[in-house]
């Protein structure tokens, strides 16, 4: 089996397990659900990302033309979803820094509206790119995946990631209190290293060294997975009530399992 199979099959289930545990914890703990309901969106997106990684491990993109096309669509969707999710969080932090009154009064729907709008737009973009590949006499996906139109979706992801990095940099220049500065600084570094740089590298290779562009896309997916894991771990580390909620949920599950047996 190809080397990338092992990366996908290891990282995917780990992210899936972590995301499901945190999602369940927030949903079953009333206090956490009130405070961190917005993070249900994050962990839900991470579940989709993890599932996509597992699916990528099962697809044969080197021999099957249709599976190769599916691989490209799924692979380009992962960065798009994650950068859109990050954009929502950046908007949240910007509101908290520049308009705290509106931030605290805003509803969950208004906070995830940018993600919904972005997801719709990205779906339209990906669909258009897929249709271009399907209707034009382009080269084979198996032979030249880097020549397909759908891989251009990385350009959109890079543009959104750049907006996020710049905005986070602007926020860091403000006199933020420690509780806000630390997560913003963490996400600035994590986004720059694990999202922005890989995306730019992937795009550069697409135009400069096409044969390595596909491998760069795989590495980008793995780094995005690590970014999601790092974000989740930092969330638990930075919120004591979440750690307590995890313990309570774990104890509750053990008690239920004990009585069920």
Order of alpha helices (4+ residues) and beta strands (2+ residues): alpha-alpha-alpha-alpha-alpha-alpha-alpha-alpha-alpha-alpha-alpha
